[in-house]
Amino acid sequence: MLSSVDKLVAWLLTGFLAILTIFFNMYLLLVNHRSYRKKHKLNPADFIITAIALASISQQVLTYLWQTMDVIDTVCRISLTEAILLVLIFSVKLIIFWSTAFLTFYYGTKLVVEPVHCYTRIQEAIVKHVHTVLAVIFVSGFANAVPLLSVLTYYNGTSTGLGDCGSIMPTNTTGLTYIFYYVIISDIVPGIVMVKCSISISYHLAKHLLDMKASSNGAHGPKLGTQMRVIKMTLSLVVVYFCFVAVDIYTQMTVVLMRQNTLALTILFASIYTTVSAFVLVYGKKSYWKELIASYNLFLDEYPCFSRMKVEEVKTEPHEHSHGH
Protein backbone atom coordinates (compact mmCIF):
# COMPACT_ATOMS: atom_id res chain seq x y z
CA MET A 1 0.00 0.00 0.00
CA LEU A 2 1.17 3.55 -0.68
CA SER A 3 1.24 6.04 2.17
CA SER A 4 0.47 9.74 1.66
CA VAL A 5 4.26 10.41 1.74
CA ASP A 6 4.81 7.86 -1.07
CA LYS A 7 2.10 9.57 -3.11
CA LEU A 8 3.74 12.96 -2.52
CA VAL A 9 7.12 11.61 -3.71
CA ALA A 10 5.43 10.09 -6.82
CA TRP A 11 3.74 13.46 -7.46
CA LEU A 12 7.06 15.38 -7.23
CA LEU A 13 8.79 12.85 -9.52
CA THR A 14 5.94 13.08 -12.04
CA GLY A 15 6.33 16.87 -12.03
CA PHE A 16 10.05 16.61 -12.77
CA LEU A 17 9.45 14.03 -15.53
CA ALA A 18 6.67 16.20 -17.00
CA ILE A 19 9.17 19.05 -17.46
CA LEU A 20 11.62 16.74 -19.29
CA THR A 21 8.92 15.13 -21.45
CA ILE A 22 7.40 18.45 -22.45
CA PHE A 23 10.90 19.82 -23.24
CA PHE A 24 11.89 16.88 -25.51
CA ASN A 25 8.50 16.65 -27.21
CA MET A 26 8.23 20.41 -27.76
CA TYR A 27 11.68 20.26 -29.32
CA LEU A 28 10.50 17.47 -31.67
CA LEU A 29 7.38 19.49 -32.56
CA LEU A 30 9.35 22.68 -33.23
CA VAL A 31 11.92 20.92 -35.44
CA ASN A 32 9.13 19.17 -37.40
CA HIS A 33 7.20 22.44 -37.70
CA ARG A 34 10.29 24.16 -39.13
CA SER A 35 10.76 21.27 -41.58
CA TYR A 36 7.07 21.59 -42.57
CA ARG A 37 7.44 25.32 -43.19
CA LYS A 38 10.46 24.71 -45.43
CA LYS A 39 9.07 21.81 -47.48
CA HIS A 40 5.30 22.40 -46.98
CA LYS A 41 4.94 18.71 -46.12
CA LEU A 42 6.13 16.23 -43.51
CA ASN A 43 7.53 12.83 -44.38
CA PRO A 44 5.49 9.96 -42.85
CA ALA A 45 8.01 9.19 -40.06
CA ASP A 46 8.04 12.83 -38.90
CA PHE A 47 4.25 12.92 -39.07
CA ILE A 48 4.01 9.86 -36.77
CA ILE A 49 6.64 11.37 -34.43
CA THR A 50 4.60 14.62 -34.32
CA ALA A 51 1.50 12.61 -33.32
CA ILE A 52 3.48 10.77 -30.60
CA ALA A 53 4.89 14.09 -29.30
CA LEU A 54 1.42 15.71 -29.09
CA ALA A 55 -0.03 12.66 -27.33
CA SER A 56 2.94 12.49 -24.90
CA ILE A 57 2.56 16.16 -23.91
CA SER A 58 -1.19 15.66 -23.38
CA GLN A 59 -0.53 12.57 -21.27
CA GLN A 60 1.98 14.33 -19.06
CA VAL A 61 -0.39 17.25 -18.42
CA LEU A 62 -3.24 14.81 -17.58
CA THR A 63 -1.05 12.60 -15.35
CA TYR A 64 0.22 15.59 -13.41
CA LEU A 65 -3.32 16.89 -12.92
CA TRP A 66 -4.46 13.47 -11.70
CA GLN A 67 -1.47 13.13 -9.32
CA THR A 68 -2.16 16.63 -7.96
CA MET A 69 -5.82 15.79 -7.28
CA ASP A 70 -4.86 12.44 -5.78
CA VAL A 71 -2.48 14.15 -3.33
CA ILE A 72 -4.80 17.06 -2.47
CA ASP A 73 -8.26 15.44 -2.50
CA THR A 74 -7.93 12.92 0.35
CA VAL A 75 -11.69 12.64 1.02
CA CYS A 76 -12.71 12.05 -2.63
CA ARG A 77 -14.84 15.17 -3.10
CA ILE A 78 -14.06 15.33 -6.83
CA SER A 79 -13.72 11.61 -7.54
CA LEU A 80 -15.83 11.74 -10.72
CA THR A 81 -13.44 14.36 -12.20
CA GLU A 82 -10.52 12.11 -11.24
CA ALA A 83 -12.18 9.09 -12.84
CA ILE A 84 -12.71 11.03 -16.10
CA LEU A 85 -9.07 12.22 -16.00
CA LEU A 86 -7.96 8.63 -15.48
CA VAL A 87 -9.95 7.44 -18.50
CA LEU A 88 -8.39 10.22 -20.61
CA ILE A 89 -4.91 9.11 -19.42
CA PHE A 90 -5.66 5.51 -20.44
CA SER A 91 -7.00 6.73 -23.82
CA VAL A 92 -3.87 8.75 -24.55
CA LYS A 93 -1.64 5.90 -23.33
CA LEU A 94 -3.27 3.57 -25.88
CA ILE A 95 -2.73 6.22 -28.60
CA ILE A 96 0.99 6.57 -27.68
CA PHE A 97 1.56 2.79 -27.66
CA TRP A 98 -0.17 2.20 -30.98
CA SER A 99 1.53 5.20 -32.63
CA THR A 100 4.92 3.92 -31.43
CA ALA A 101 4.08 0.45 -32.78
CA PHE A 102 3.10 2.13 -36.07
CA LEU A 103 6.43 4.00 -36.17
CA THR A 104 8.39 0.75 -35.74
CA PHE A 105 6.14 -0.83 -38.40
CA TYR A 106 6.87 2.11 -40.74
CA TYR A 107 10.64 1.87 -40.25
CA GLY A 108 10.45 -1.93 -40.55
CA THR A 109 8.68 -1.60 -43.91
CA LYS A 110 11.08 1.09 -45.17
CA LEU A 111 14.32 -0.53 -44.01
CA VAL A 112 13.57 -4.14 -44.88
CA VAL A 113 13.09 -5.08 -48.53
CA GLU A 114 11.02 -8.26 -48.66
CA PRO A 115 9.94 -10.30 -51.70
CA VAL A 116 6.55 -9.11 -52.95
CA HIS A 117 3.58 -11.16 -51.79
CA CYS A 118 0.15 -10.50 -50.26
CA TYR A 119 1.56 -9.42 -46.85
CA THR A 120 4.02 -6.87 -48.30
CA ARG A 121 1.23 -5.37 -50.42
CA ILE A 122 -0.86 -4.86 -47.26
CA GLN A 123 2.19 -3.28 -45.57
CA GLU A 124 2.68 -0.86 -48.45
CA ALA A 125 -1.01 0.06 -48.46
CA ILE A 126 -0.88 0.84 -44.71
CA VAL A 127 2.30 2.92 -45.05
CA LYS A 128 0.78 4.93 -47.93
CA HIS A 129 -2.14 6.02 -45.71
CA VAL A 130 -0.24 7.23 -42.62
CA HIS A 131 -2.75 10.04 -41.87
CA THR A 132 -5.73 7.69 -42.01
CA VAL A 133 -4.05 5.07 -39.81
CA LEU A 134 -3.17 7.71 -37.19
CA ALA A 135 -6.74 9.07 -37.26
CA VAL A 136 -8.03 5.50 -36.63
CA ILE A 137 -5.51 5.08 -33.76
CA PHE A 138 -6.66 8.36 -32.14
CA VAL A 139 -10.36 7.47 -32.42
CA SER A 140 -9.89 3.90 -31.20
CA GLY A 141 -7.80 5.19 -28.26
CA PHE A 142 -10.86 6.97 -26.88
CA ALA A 143 -13.37 4.36 -28.07
CA ASN A 144 -11.58 1.57 -26.18
CA ALA A 145 -10.97 3.50 -22.97
CA VAL A 146 -14.26 5.40 -22.47
CA PRO A 147 -16.19 2.22 -21.45
CA LEU A 148 -13.76 2.03 -18.48
CA LEU A 149 -15.95 4.72 -16.87
CA SER A 150 -18.56 2.04 -16.29
CA VAL A 151 -16.09 -0.11 -14.32
CA LEU A 152 -14.50 2.68 -12.28
CA THR A 153 -15.37 3.30 -8.68
CA TYR A 154 -15.84 6.95 -7.78
CA TYR A 155 -15.25 6.48 -4.08
CA ASN A 156 -12.49 5.74 -1.64
CA GLY A 157 -12.17 1.98 -2.02
CA THR A 158 -10.17 1.22 1.14
CA SER A 159 -11.08 1.51 4.79
CA THR A 160 -7.67 2.97 5.69
CA GLY A 161 -8.33 6.27 3.96
CA LEU A 162 -5.38 5.78 1.60
CA GLY A 163 -7.31 4.66 -1.50
CA ASP A 164 -7.16 6.36 -4.88
CA CYS A 165 -10.27 8.34 -5.73
CA GLY A 166 -11.90 7.26 -8.97
CA SER A 167 -9.57 4.31 -9.36
CA ILE A 168 -10.09 1.23 -11.52
CA MET A 169 -11.98 -1.20 -9.31
CA PRO A 170 -14.29 -3.49 -11.30
CA THR A 171 -17.10 -4.78 -9.09
CA ASN A 172 -18.26 -7.64 -11.34
CA THR A 173 -17.10 -10.13 -13.99
CA THR A 174 -18.05 -7.81 -16.87
CA GLY A 175 -15.83 -5.06 -15.44
CA LEU A 176 -12.94 -7.46 -14.90
CA THR A 177 -13.31 -8.88 -18.43
CA TYR A 178 -13.22 -5.37 -19.89
CA ILE A 179 -10.05 -4.50 -17.95
CA PHE A 180 -8.34 -7.63 -19.36
CA TYR A 181 -9.54 -6.73 -22.85
CA TYR A 182 -8.14 -3.19 -22.42
CA VAL A 183 -4.72 -4.48 -21.26
CA ILE A 184 -4.52 -6.88 -24.26
CA ILE A 185 -5.52 -4.18 -26.78
CA SER A 186 -3.34 -1.41 -25.28
CA ASP A 187 -0.24 -3.26 -24.04
CA ILE A 188 0.05 -6.70 -25.61
CA VAL A 189 -1.12 -6.29 -29.25
CA PRO A 190 1.16 -3.24 -29.98
CA GLY A 191 3.96 -5.28 -28.36
CA ILE A 192 3.40 -8.14 -30.82
CA VAL A 193 3.59 -5.67 -33.75
CA MET A 194 6.84 -4.25 -32.34
CA VAL A 195 8.39 -7.69 -31.83
CA LYS A 196 7.61 -8.68 -35.43
CA CYS A 197 9.11 -5.43 -36.76
CA SER A 198 12.20 -5.49 -34.54
CA ILE A 199 12.93 -9.12 -35.52
CA SER A 200 12.76 -8.25 -39.24
CA ILE A 201 14.90 -5.09 -38.67
CA SER A 202 17.49 -7.08 -36.66
CA TYR A 203 17.56 -9.79 -39.32
CA HIS A 204 18.02 -7.13 -42.01
CA LEU A 205 20.86 -5.55 -40.01
CA ALA A 206 22.66 -8.88 -39.47
CA LYS A 207 22.28 -9.78 -43.16
CA HIS A 208 23.55 -6.33 -44.17
CA LEU A 209 26.62 -6.63 -41.91
CA LEU A 210 27.39 -10.09 -43.31
CA ASP A 211 27.05 -8.76 -46.87
CA MET A 212 29.44 -5.93 -46.00
CA LYS A 213 31.94 -8.41 -44.57
CA ALA A 214 31.66 -10.58 -47.68
CA SER A 215 32.04 -7.70 -50.15
CA SER A 216 35.64 -6.52 -50.39
CA ASN A 217 34.86 -3.02 -51.69
CA GLY A 218 32.55 -2.08 -48.78
CA ALA A 219 30.11 -0.34 -51.11
CA HIS A 220 27.29 -0.76 -48.58
CA GLY A 221 29.06 1.45 -46.02
CA PRO A 222 27.34 4.81 -46.61
CA LYS A 223 23.87 3.26 -46.79
CA LEU A 224 24.35 1.48 -43.47
CA GLY A 225 25.67 4.71 -41.95
CA THR A 226 22.40 6.51 -42.63
CA GLN A 227 20.31 3.55 -41.49
CA MET A 228 22.25 2.52 -38.39
CA ARG A 229 21.00 5.29 -36.11
CA VAL A 230 17.38 4.73 -37.16
CA ILE A 231 17.79 0.98 -36.51
CA LYS A 232 19.25 1.69 -33.06
CA MET A 233 16.43 4.15 -32.31
CA THR A 234 13.71 1.69 -33.38
CA LEU A 235 15.15 -1.20 -31.38
CA SER A 236 15.68 1.08 -28.34
CA LEU A 237 12.02 2.15 -28.51
CA VAL A 238 10.97 -1.51 -28.47
CA VAL A 239 13.22 -2.33 -25.47
CA VAL A 240 11.94 0.71 -23.53
CA TYR A 241 8.36 -0.30 -24.39
CA PHE A 242 8.76 -3.85 -23.10
CA CYS A 243 10.43 -2.73 -19.86
CA PHE A 244 7.47 -0.41 -19.28
CA VAL A 245 4.77 -2.93 -20.25
CA ALA A 246 6.11 -5.52 -17.78
CA VAL A 247 5.92 -3.00 -14.93
CA ASP A 248 2.61 -1.55 -16.17
CA ILE A 249 0.82 -4.93 -16.28
CA TYR A 250 2.15 -5.81 -12.80
CA THR A 251 1.01 -2.50 -11.22
CA GLN A 252 -2.40 -2.77 -12.93
CA MET A 253 -2.76 -6.27 -11.45
CA THR A 254 -2.03 -4.91 -7.96
CA VAL A 255 -4.78 -2.30 -8.45
CA VAL A 256 -7.43 -4.51 -10.06
CA LEU A 257 -6.83 -7.93 -8.51
CA MET A 258 -5.19 -7.11 -5.17
CA ARG A 259 -7.26 -3.93 -4.59
CA GLN A 260 -4.21 -1.88 -3.63
CA ASN A 261 -3.86 1.89 -4.00
CA THR A 262 -0.85 1.67 -6.33
CA LEU A 263 -2.47 3.61 -9.17
CA ALA A 264 -0.08 6.52 -8.51
CA LEU A 265 2.77 4.12 -9.41
CA THR A 266 1.08 3.14 -12.70
CA ILE A 267 0.81 6.84 -13.52
CA LEU A 268 4.44 7.48 -12.51
CA PHE A 269 5.74 4.64 -14.71
CA ALA A 270 3.71 5.99 -17.64
CA SER A 271 5.48 9.34 -17.12
CA ILE A 272 8.90 7.63 -17.06
CA TYR A 273 8.03 5.85 -20.32
CA THR A 274 7.00 9.04 -22.16
CA THR A 275 10.19 10.82 -20.97
CA VAL A 276 12.56 8.03 -22.03
CA SER A 277 10.84 7.40 -25.39
CA ALA A 278 10.92 11.16 -26.19
CA PHE A 279 14.66 11.18 -25.44
CA VAL A 280 15.17 8.13 -27.70
CA LEU A 281 13.24 9.85 -30.52
CA VAL A 282 15.40 13.00 -30.27
CA TYR A 283 18.64 11.02 -30.02
CA GLY A 284 17.62 8.76 -32.90
CA LYS A 285 17.76 11.58 -35.43
CA LYS A 286 21.37 12.75 -35.78
CA SER A 287 20.36 16.20 -37.10
CA TYR A 288 17.97 16.73 -34.12
CA TRP A 289 20.54 15.58 -31.57
CA LYS A 290 23.36 17.66 -33.11
CA GLU A 291 21.20 20.79 -33.04
CA LEU A 292 20.05 20.17 -29.47
CA ILE A 293 23.65 19.77 -28.23
CA ALA A 294 24.71 22.94 -30.09
CA SER A 295 21.81 24.92 -28.53
CA TYR A 296 22.63 23.53 -25.06
CA ASN A 297 26.30 24.55 -25.39
CA LEU A 298 25.29 28.04 -26.64
CA PHE A 299 23.06 28.41 -23.60
CA LEU A 300 25.96 27.46 -21.28
CA ASP A 301 28.21 30.05 -23.02
CA GLU A 302 26.05 32.71 -21.36
CA TYR A 303 27.07 31.38 -17.92
CA PRO A 304 30.85 30.82 -17.70
CA CYS A 305 30.51 29.13 -14.28
CA PHE A 306 28.68 26.23 -15.97
CA SER A 307 31.28 25.75 -18.73
CA ARG A 308 32.30 22.35 -17.30
CA MET A 309 28.82 21.03 -18.09
CA LYS A 310 29.34 21.45 -21.84
CA VAL A 311 28.81 18.40 -24.05
CA GLU A 312 31.12 17.53 -26.94
CA GLU A 313 29.38 18.28 -30.22
CA VAL A 314 28.58 15.54 -32.74
CA LYS A 315 30.74 15.35 -35.82
CA THR A 316 28.82 15.15 -39.10
CA GLU A 317 29.80 12.37 -41.46
CA PRO A 318 29.70 13.40 -45.13
CA HIS A 319 27.20 10.69 -46.10
CA GLU A 320 24.80 11.20 -43.16
CA HIS A 321 21.93 13.21 -44.54
CA SER A 322 18.68 11.33 -44.90
CA HIS A 323 18.50 9.26 -41.65
CA GLY A 324 16.78 6.36 -43.32
CA HIS A 325 13.69 8.16 -44.58
C-alpha positions as a printed Julia matrix, in Angstrom:
325×3 Matrix{Float64}:
   0.0     0.0     0.0
   1.17    3.55   -0.68
   1.24    6.04    2.17
   0.47    9.74    1.66
   4.26   10.41    1.74
   4.81    7.86   -1.07
   2.1     9.57   -3.11
   3.74   12.96   -2.52
   7.12   11.61   -3.71
   5.43   10.09   -6.82
   3.74   13.46   -7.46
   7.06   15.38   -7.23
   8.79   12.85   -9.52
   5.94   13.08  -12.04
   6.33   16.87  -12.03
  10.05   16.61  -12.77
   9.45   14.03  -15.53
   6.67   16.2   -17.0
   9.17   19.05  -17.46
  11.62   16.74  -19.29
   8.92   15.13  -21.45
   7.4    18.45  -22.45
  10.9    19.82  -23.24
  11.89   16.88  -25.51
   8.5    16.65  -27.21
   8.23   20.41  -27.76
  11.68   20.26  -29.32
  10.5    17.47  -31.67
   7.38   19.49  -32.56
   9.35   22.68  -33.23
  11.92   20.92  -35.44
   9.13   19.17  -37.4
   7.2    22.44  -37.7
  10.29   24.16  -39.13
  10.76   21.27  -41.58
   7.07   21.59  -42.57
   7.44   25.32  -43.19
  10.46   24.71  -45.43
   9.07   21.81  -47.48
   5.3    22.4   -46.98
   4.94   18.71  -46.12
   6.13   16.23  -43.51
   7.53   12.83  -44.38
   5.49    9.96  -42.85
   8.01    9.19  -40.06
   8.04   12.83  -38.9
   4.25   12.92  -39.07
   4.01    9.86  -36.77
   6.64   11.37  -34.43
   4.6    14.62  -34.32
   1.5    12.61  -33.32
   3.48   10.77  -30.6
   4.89   14.09  -29.3
   1.42   15.71  -29.09
  -0.03   12.66  -27.33
   2.94   12.49  -24.9
   2.56   16.16  -23.91
  -1.19   15.66  -23.38
  -0.53   12.57  -21.27
   1.98   14.33  -19.06
  -0.39   17.25  -18.42
  -3.24   14.81  -17.58
  -1.05   12.6   -15.35
   0.22   15.59  -13.41
  -3.32   16.89  -12.92
  -4.46   13.47  -11.7
  -1.47   13.13   -9.32
  -2.16   16.63   -7.96
  -5.82   15.79   -7.28
  -4.86   12.44   -5.78
  -2.48   14.15   -3.33
  -4.8    17.06   -2.47
  -8.26   15.44   -2.5
  -7.93   12.92    0.35
 -11.69   12.64    1.02
 -12.71   12.05   -2.63
 -14.84   15.17   -3.1
 -14.06   15.33   -6.83
 -13.72   11.61   -7.54
 -15.83   11.74  -10.72
 -13.44   14.36  -12.2
 -10.52   12.11  -11.24
 -12.18    9.09  -12.84
 -12.71   11.03  -16.1
  -9.07   12.22  -16.0
  -7.96    8.63  -15.48
  -9.95    7.44  -18.5
  -8.39   10.22  -20.61
  -4.91    9.11  -19.42
  -5.66    5.51  -20.44
  -7.0     6.73  -23.82
  -3.87    8.75  -24.55
  -1.64    5.9   -23.33
  -3.27    3.57  -25.88
  -2.73    6.22  -28.6
   0.99    6.57  -27.68
   1.56    2.79  -27.66
  -0.17    2.2   -30.98
   1.53    5.2   -32.63
   4.92    3.92  -31.43
   4.08    0.45  -32.78
   3.1     2.13  -36.07
   6.43    4.0   -36.17
   8.39    0.75  -35.74
   6.14   -0.83  -38.4
   6.87    2.11  -40.74
  10.64    1.87  -40.25
  10.45   -1.93  -40.55
   8.68   -1.6   -43.91
  11.08    1.09  -45.17
  14.32   -0.53  -44.01
  13.57   -4.14  -44.88
  13.09   -5.08  -48.53
  11.02   -8.26  -48.66
   9.94  -10.3   -51.7
   6.55   -9.11  -52.95
   3.58  -11.16  -51.79
   0.15  -10.5   -50.26
   1.56   -9.42  -46.85
   4.02   -6.87  -48.3
   1.23   -5.37  -50.42
  -0.86   -4.86  -47.26
   2.19   -3.28  -45.57
   2.68   -0.86  -48.45
  -1.01    0.06  -48.46
  -0.88    0.84  -44.71
   2.3     2.92  -45.05
   0.78    4.93  -47.93
  -2.14    6.02  -45.71
  -0.24    7.23  -42.62
  -2.75   10.04  -41.87
  -5.73    7.69  -42.01
  -4.05    5.07  -39.81
  -3.17    7.71  -37.19
  -6.74    9.07  -37.26
  -8.03    5.5   -36.63
  -5.51    5.08  -33.76
  -6.66    8.36  -32.14
 -10.36    7.47  -32.42
  -9.89    3.9   -31.2
  -7.8     5.19  -28.26
 -10.86    6.97  -26.88
 -13.37    4.36  -28.07
 -11.58    1.57  -26.18
 -10.97    3.5   -22.97
 -14.26    5.4   -22.47
 -16.19    2.22  -21.45
 -13.76    2.03  -18.48
 -15.95    4.72  -16.87
 -18.56    2.04  -16.29
 -16.09   -0.11  -14.32
 -14.5     2.68  -12.28
 -15.37    3.3    -8.68
 -15.84    6.95   -7.78
 -15.25    6.48   -4.08
 -12.49    5.74   -1.64
 -12.17    1.98   -2.02
 -10.17    1.22    1.14
 -11.08    1.51    4.79
  -7.67    2.97    5.69
  -8.33    6.27    3.96
  -5.38    5.78    1.6
  -7.31    4.66   -1.5
  -7.16    6.36   -4.88
 -10.27    8.34   -5.73
 -11.9     7.26   -8.97
  -9.57    4.31   -9.36
 -10.09    1.23  -11.52
 -11.98   -1.2    -9.31
 -14.29   -3.49  -11.3
 -17.1    -4.78   -9.09
 -18.26   -7.64  -11.34
 -17.1   -10.13  -13.99
 -18.05   -7.81  -16.87
 -15.83   -5.06  -15.44
 -12.94   -7.46  -14.9
 -13.31   -8.88  -18.43
 -13.22   -5.37  -19.89
 -10.05   -4.5   -17.95
  -8.34   -7.63  -19.36
  -9.54   -6.73  -22.85
  -8.14   -3.19  -22.42
  -4.72   -4.48  -21.26
  -4.52   -6.88  -24.26
  -5.52   -4.18  -26.78
  -3.34   -1.41  -25.28
  -0.24   -3.26  -24.04
   0.05   -6.7   -25.61
  -1.12   -6.29  -29.25
   1.16   -3.24  -29.98
   3.96   -5.28  -28.36
   3.4    -8.14  -30.82
   3.59   -5.67  -33.75
   6.84   -4.25  -32.34
   8.39   -7.69  -31.83
   7.61   -8.68  -35.43
   9.11   -5.43  -36.76
  12.2    -5.49  -34.54
  12.93   -9.12  -35.52
  12.76   -8.25  -39.24
  14.9    -5.09  -38.67
  17.49   -7.08  -36.66
  17.56   -9.79  -39.32
  18.02   -7.13  -42.01
  20.86   -5.55  -40.01
  22.66   -8.88  -39.47
  22.28   -9.78  -43.16
  23.55   -6.33  -44.17
  26.62   -6.63  -41.91
  27.39  -10.09  -43.31
  27.05   -8.76  -46.87
  29.44   -5.93  -46.0
  31.94   -8.41  -44.57
  31.66  -10.58  -47.68
  32.04   -7.7   -50.15
  35.64   -6.52  -50.39
  34.86   -3.02  -51.69
  32.55   -2.08  -48.78
  30.11   -0.34  -51.11
  27.29   -0.76  -48.58
  29.06    1.45  -46.02
  27.34    4.81  -46.61
  23.87    3.26  -46.79
  24.35    1.48  -43.47
  25.67    4.71  -41.95
  22.4     6.51  -42.63
  20.31    3.55  -41.49
  22.25    2.52  -38.39
  21.0     5.29  -36.11
  17.38    4.73  -37.16
  17.79    0.98  -36.51
  19.25    1.69  -33.06
  16.43    4.15  -32.31
  13.71    1.69  -33.38
  15.15   -1.2   -31.38
  15.68    1.08  -28.34
  12.02    2.15  -28.51
  10.97   -1.51  -28.47
  13.22   -2.33  -25.47
  11.94    0.71  -23.53
   8.36   -0.3   -24.39
   8.76   -3.85  -23.1
  10.43   -2.73  -19.86
   7.47   -0.41  -19.28
   4.77   -2.93  -20.25
   6.11   -5.52  -17.78
   5.92   -3.0   -14.93
   2.61   -1.55  -16.17
   0.82   -4.93  -16.28
   2.15   -5.81  -12.8
   1.01   -2.5   -11.22
  -2.4    -2.77  -12.93
  -2.76   -6.27  -11.45
  -2.03   -4.91   -7.96
  -4.78   -2.3    -8.45
  -7.43   -4.51  -10.06
  -6.83   -7.93   -8.51
  -5.19   -7.11   -5.17
  -7.26   -3.93   -4.59
  -4.21   -1.88   -3.63
  -3.86    1.89   -4.0
  -0.85    1.67   -6.33
  -2.47    3.61   -9.17
  -0.08    6.52   -8.51
   2.77    4.12   -9.41
   1.08    3.14  -12.7
   0.81    6.84  -13.52
   4.44    7.48  -12.51
   5.74    4.64  -14.71
   3.71    5.99  -17.64
   5.48    9.34  -17.12
   8.9     7.63  -17.06
   8.03    5.85  -20.32
   7.0     9.04  -22.16
  10.19   10.82  -20.97
  12.56    8.03  -22.03
  10.84    7.4   -25.39
  10.92   11.16  -26.19
  14.66   11.18  -25.44
  15.17    8.13  -27.7
  13.24    9.85  -30.52
  15.4    13.0   -30.27
  18.64   11.02  -30.02
  17.62    8.76  -32.9
  17.76   11.58  -35.43
  21.37   12.75  -35.78
  20.36   16.2   -37.1
  17.97   16.73  -34.12
  20.54   15.58  -31.57
  23.36   17.66  -33.11
  21.2    20.79  -33.04
  20.05   20.17  -29.47
  23.65   19.77  -28.23
  24.71   22.94  -30.09
  21.81   24.92  -28.53
  22.63   23.53  -25.06
  26.3    24.55  -25.39
  25.29   28.04  -26.64
  23.06   28.41  -23.6
  25.96   27.46  -21.28
  28.21   30.05  -23.02
  26.05   32.71  -21.36
  27.07   31.38  -17.92
  30.85   30.82  -17.7
  30.51   29.13  -14.28
  28.68   26.23  -15.97
  31.28   25.75  -18.73
  32.3    22.35  -17.3
  28.82   21.03  -18.09
  29.34   21.45  -21.84
  28.81   18.4   -24.05
  31.12   17.53  -26.94
  29.38   18.28  -30.22
  28.58   15.54  -32.74
  30.74   15.35  -35.82
  28.82   15.15  -39.1
  29.8    12.37  -41.46
  29.7    13.4   -45.13
  27.2    10.69  -46.1
  24.8    11.2   -43.16
  21.93   13.21  -44.54
  18.68   11.33  -44.9
  18.5     9.26  -41.65
  16.78    6.36  -43.32
  13.69    8.16  -44.58
